[in-house]
Amino acid sequence: MKSFQNNIINDDASIIEALRKINEGHSSLTLFVVDKNNKMVGTLTDGDIRRKLISGLTLEDQAGKFMSTRFSFIQKGYTVRNVKQIRSNDIRLLPLLDDGMHIMKIYDLQNKINILPLECVIMAGGRGERLRPLTDKTPKPMLPLGGKPIIEYNIDRVISYGIGNIYISVKYLGQQIVDYFGNGDNKDIRIKYIWEDNPLGTAGALALVEKFETDYILLMNSDLFTDVDLEDLFLNVTEQNAVMGVASIPYTINVPYAILDGEDQQVNGFVEKPTYTKYANAGIYIFKRELIDMIPKNTFFNITDLMEIVIKENLKIIHNPIIGYWIDIGKTQDYNNAQEIVKHLKNGNN
């Protein structure tokens, strides 16, 4: 993970040192002040320094005398709505503190939509048969799309929601994915790989993860191209007390005939050329961690198998429609369509 030490200063440091750090412009013009035990005790900006100099402090005084002791932070158990409120107050840097007020991580909210308490699993082991010959030497998730692999759009999307731990399930030509992303350091995240010796379906790899740390897990396919709102999906799952949320795609069916209404061959009415809207599974799921206990190890098991178990257990599943764009890149035409959307986005018309 990238160091955030350039944003930290001791309370007994000189204000000259603080000004030097602020002038260097590391990530933001905000410094986080810690005491001799590395406990966070305040924040410091150039505005704080100017105000205190005007009020009588001098350049000989220590940073702790200039700092503001009122600051925003999050700790384990924070709520997503709390982060949303903090972000709306134009706060750019947000520290994550442990119970002892020590800084564990600093989030740059300018580059984050929110900070979702999720770990993510991306399924990337498929052969991509319908995209041959493109996938003969390249795994489908690594096919280029607007200058970077398909899977990288999904990883970057996940990162934009503050998710820092990602597992990638790999099999077919999986080493190309490992070589490209490594351990995730270049994106300031942690990436671990789940190697499937045998095909495990769309959910079987979940059972191979030794331990998840978050209460909810995000699972998604690697061959999607979408601007799905993960914050909205997460909030709907948690606030509706569901054990699983499925991102969905509206699917419209236009019937070119008049549909008769009635029983026993008696017509009571009809609808002329009706349109029906159904919702299709988009391949993106957020669910409670304990559901993984229902998945058998080293067995082919699809996420729809898990959904069927959940439904039989009378547990609550919701679906959350994707409002923006979504393409499941399964066929050559899907790939071509995604290429056109990328051009559109790059032209600034999103």
Steps between C-alpha positions, in 0.01 A plus 500: 500500500620855432648686794304786653789619718535819297161607635597440864690732734584480869344754734846604623633567149584854399243696311770558236508124438120501474510783247762312301280190485196704401701680234613167354132430439491130580146382411337799669575815698385325818737344755399256772659575835602215733646498850804310627290179514393544135146577613322743271425824683415751228527630145703785362451716189659817370184681610547376857857629494404844366225545758724405791784724378255791487383417852854518640681170448842508334702282267688379806189325638432131449247357257274380782419858597373576149290190439123464502376239748166467323538259212311230309606136510356150475557185703403137469122479489458831315189547290499564128255785548742661745773498236253639248426790735868568563568505127214747446678739738787533250743310720763347277719284724332265746703293748403152615599466867525197727354491849811674633462789251801384297485563126452179303431651159419833341237513225500768232129569456568698185567165334235301686123483465477348847685255724300180502586243772532219248751254365460407137531177303527529120438185296755486218564133426274440200616382159304753291404248233253732325774758445741268322742554331555816708532287814728231357808671641346762730258435788170678447544737799827623345358591159581868437224757524590861436863448595466274804365151576128443559561381856692817587186710454331285763796518737515879463125521559536300820792717614291816446273375779789472744528121481863406556503118522426313178514129423517391136400146408717381211543187288526528118822692416474644849870576528451789256263659752742439787792646304302811406356594840746338739413550865315826430766737636494712186133574568543540877292189573560137593431233238506127573436224249281192530626232263231258385650158430162402360215726387302609806214694343412858585514458879705192584824697537353692795535191718877494435562832674633423845337794675313812398533798734187695403140417589389532136668377183484640147508239222510595134586360160818626339360541148251776582523857379280714721465809716301311765430698818649276769414747776132486415506120482676473837264744673195320366628164623584623848205735552247245376651230725565274202760225500574559132459770240521434127570778252241473223446621147157607373400277209211622286278264305288649222210279391393584143145362546193570709510289816165358605388504861251246637435148623362182349515642147284798598655832403449768765731752341824541313817710495619621161874435441603517866849562634624306802809577705684222680830511686798284407793394717796736434773280653573727799409397855542624856419249772561419864823315570327212680337387174840367394452220753231367265752455217670157476879500464669388179164452331352658190245741644330799339381812676149410380532175698565712808204723417272195479614385846442846643149512353416155636616616843255793473784752529467837333656576160448834329592623154629846419463634141806645328408842369806561282673277247563127524641252250576134564787443257422143400492522121689693234208742451500576874872574480444732204218679684726554800766649272246756380399594854864550594541743210192685620634525855842615384336779303365634826136433423428281803 
